[in-house]
């Protein structure tokens, strides 16, 4: 939710911008993406070995 007047300048003729970064969400999604990427790589290697051994 945004606050009304949160970016009002304190001095005439200047501007003020506040940026908030939620590091915990960034870390959570980076870890999730890493797990998915590793799972895809492991799954494709496992599937290729199953094809080589005529299990599929």
C-alpha positions in Angstrom: 0.0 0.0 0.0 1.3 3.4 -0.8 1.2 6.3 1.5 -0.2 9.6 0.4 2.5 12.1 0.1 5.4 9.7 0.8 7.4 11.1 -2.1 6.9 14.8 -1.4 10.1 16.8 -1.5 11.4 18.5 1.6 12.9 21.4 -0.2 11.2 23.6 -2.9 12.4 22.6 -6.4 13.8 19.2 -5.4 12.4 15.7 -5.6 12.5 12.7 -3.3 12.1 9.1 -4.2 12.1 6.2 -1.7 12.9 2.7 -3.0 12.4 -0.3 -0.8 13.9 -3.7 -1.7 12.6 -6.9 0.0 15.8 -9.0 0.1 14.0 -12.0 1.6 11.7 -12.3 -1.4 14.6 -12.0 -3.8 16.6 -14.7 -2.0 13.5 -17.0 -1.9 12.9 -16.7 -5.6 16.5 -17.1 -6.6 16.8 -20.3 -4.5 13.6 -21.6 -6.0 14.8 -20.9 -9.5 18.1 -22.6 -8.7 16.3 -25.7 -7.5 14.2 -25.8 -10.6 17.2 -25.5 -12.9 19.1 -28.2 -11.1 16.0 -30.4 -11.2 15.7 -29.9 -15.0 19.3 -30.7 -15.6 19.2 -33.8 -13.3 16.0 -35.0 -14.8 17.2 -34.7 -18.4 20.4 -36.6 -17.6 18.5 -39.3 -15.9 16.0 -39.6 -18.8 18.9 -39.8 -21.3 20.5 -42.7 -19.2 17.1 -44.5 -19.1 16.9 -44.2 -22.9 20.4 -45.5 -23.4 19.6 -48.6 -21.2 16.3 -49.2 -23.0 14.3 -48.7 -19.9 11.9 -46.3 -21.6 
